[in-house]
Amino acid sequence: MPGKVADASVLGAVVFGEPRAAEARSLLAGADLYEPVLLAYELASIARKKIGIYPEQKDIILLASEESLNMEINWVELLHPAVVD
């Protein structure tokens, strides 16, 4: 399978069932995901913002956030100078 790196907003759409989740899933279909460890923090930030907007959905948002860490993702450490270069 081809490897892809997905933006946090794309994975956030899938994880949190946003309106464009189907489109996000189609972008990721059939690909191995390679993501920097930072993605976990970015998804946590998305969850925090959603809880602020929808406090009544806190439990659902937290569960989705926890389950996102079980996705089939190849976590990689980045060499930050190489990314800048």
Beta strands, then each sheet from edge to edge (+ up, - down):
strand 1: 3-4
strand 2: 32-36
strand 3: 73-76
sheet 1: 1+ 2+ 3+
end
